[in-house]
């Protein structure tokens, strides 16, 4: 099964991607992890990404797409993968579609964790206040102003990706502010509705997987 996990920062994408990767026996592919692995490899692509990141610049679409393309070429993705943090732009989504089409495969579903931004900011403020009260360190990402900026960037760049996938009939949306277990159940229901997963089972017959509306 080939899945994309979408949602704003703090929505819980990584948590859910990890759970489904374990459940389905497929790798979770995080953009951050893939970039770090590419840099560590010392390849020409890794050196290019390293120089860009050291300058504090955003890694351009062509580099990110190349990193993802290289990763999904590895043997452990033969039965599928979950992309977490990619694609971030419509350009990246289009490039991914072209790459998969060239391999004769396609995405099976795109899972979006939808959140109320004000409620999400309240959650972040509460987490920061709790850390301060307990004498702990407040993570940079838990600074409400920094987090608000990240949300604005997401809304401008990544939110249009949901429209792109909705038009393809691939998008399934779940309220990401529910409990972790409730979100997992909601995502399972989305996949079950698309005939990709049976509730209570690991996975349905992969031979029947294709594009489904959700």
N, C-alpha and C positions, 0 to 999 in steps of 0.2 A: 504494500500500500504506500502510495506517495502523497504526503500531506504537507500543507503549509499552515503554520500557526501565526495568526495575526492578532494585533492588539497593541494599545498604547503602553508606554513604560509603566511598570507597577501593576499591570493587569494580571500577571501570573502565567504568562506564556511559557516561561522556562519550566515552571513546576508541572504544568499540564503536559508539555512536550516530553518531559522525562518520564512521566507516568505512562503515557501512551507508547513511547518507545520501548519501555520495558514490557508492557502488555503485549505489544505486537511483535516484539523481537526484531526491531529495526533500529538503526542508529538515529539519534537526535543530532542534527547538524546545526550548530549555533554559529552565526556569522563571526562573532568575536573569537570563538575557539578556532574556527577555520583560518581566520586571518593570522592568529598567533602561531598556529602550526605551520602555515605557509612561510611566515617570517623566519621561524626556527629552522626550516628546511634549508635555508641559504640558497634557494633557487633564484633564478633571475626575477621571477615574479615576486618571490618573497623579499628580495632586496628592494624592488621597486615599492612594494607596499610598506616596507620598513621606513624608507626615506620619507614617504608621504606622511606616515603616522608620526614620525619624529618631528616633522615640521608643524604638527598639530592640525593638519588639514584633513578634510573628509576624504576617505578613499573613494576615488571615482568609480562610476558604474562598471566600466570595462574591467577594472582590476577585480572588483568584487565578483562579477560574473565569472571571470576566469578562475578565481579561487573556488567558487561553488562548483563550476564545471569540472575542475580537477578532482574535487572531493567526491562528487557523485559518480565518478568513473571508477572508484575503488570497489573491490569485490564485496565488501560488507553491505553495499547498497543494492545488491542484486534483487533482494526481495522488497525493497522500498526504503523510505527515509521520511523523517519529519524535519522540515526546514523551519528553524526558529530564528527570527530576525532577518529573514530574507524571503521574498524581495521587499525592499524598502521604498521603491519607486515603481511607477508604471513602466518605465524604461527597463528596469531590472526584470519585472514580471514578463514583459514581452520577450526579453532575451532568454529567460528561462523556458518559456513556451517553445521558442525556436530550437533551443538546445535539446529539449526532450523530444520534440517532433523529429529531429534529426536522428534520434536513437530509436524511433518508432514506439515511444511511450508517452504518457501524459500524466498530469496530476489527477488524483482521484477525488480530492476534496480540499477545500480551504476552510479552516476553522478560525472564526474571529471571536475574540473575547471583547465584548462591548462593555464599556463602563461609563458611568456618569462622572464627568471630569471633576465637578465640585466635590462629590463623594470621595473620589480617589485622592484629591488634595487633602481632604479632611483625614483620610487614612494615613497619608504621609506625615501630616502635621502631628497626628497622634503618636505615630511611631517615633518621630524625632523627640517629642516631649517626653515619651516614656524612656528613651535612651538617656536623655539629659537628667531626668529625675533619678535614674539608677546609676548615674555617674559614668555611663558608657559613652563611647564615641558616636557622634552623629555622622552617618555616612553622607558623603557629598551629594549623592543622589536623593537623600532624604531632606535636603534643604528645599523648603517649599518654593522659593523663587527659582532655583535651578531646575526643580522638577516642572514648574509651570512652563519654563522655556522649552524643556524637552517635549512637553505635551504640544506646545505650539508648533514645534518642528515636525512632530508626528502628524499633527492635523494637516499641515501644509504639504508634506511630502508623501506620507505613507497612507493616510486615510483614503486618497483616491484609488489606491490599489484595491480596496474592498469593492469599489464600484466596478473596476475592471473584472474582478472575478465573479461578481454578482451577475454581470452581463453574460458570463459563460455558463451560468447555472451551477457553479461550483461552491458558492459561499453558504456556509452555515454559521449562524450567530448565536452566542450564548452570553448571558449576563455574567460578566467576570467578577462582579462584586459579591457573588454568593460565596458560601463556604467552599473550600477546595473540593470536598466530596460532591457537593451539589453541582459544581462546574464540570467535574469529571462525568457525572451522570448525564448532564445536559449535552456534553460533547459526544458521549456514547450514543445518546438518542439521535443526534444529528447523523452520525455515521450509520446507525441502524436504519433510519429513514431513507438514506441513500443506498441501502442494501449493501453496504460495505462492511458492516459489523453487526452481529447478532448480540443483543443484550444478554450477558451471562456467558457468551462464548468468546473465544480469543479472536477469531477472525473468520469471515465467511470465505467461500471458495474464491481464490484470487483470480481464477479464470473468468469470473463474471464481472470483474471490476471494470468500470468505465466512467464516463462522465454522467453525473446524475444531478438533478435539481435538488435543492434543499430548502 
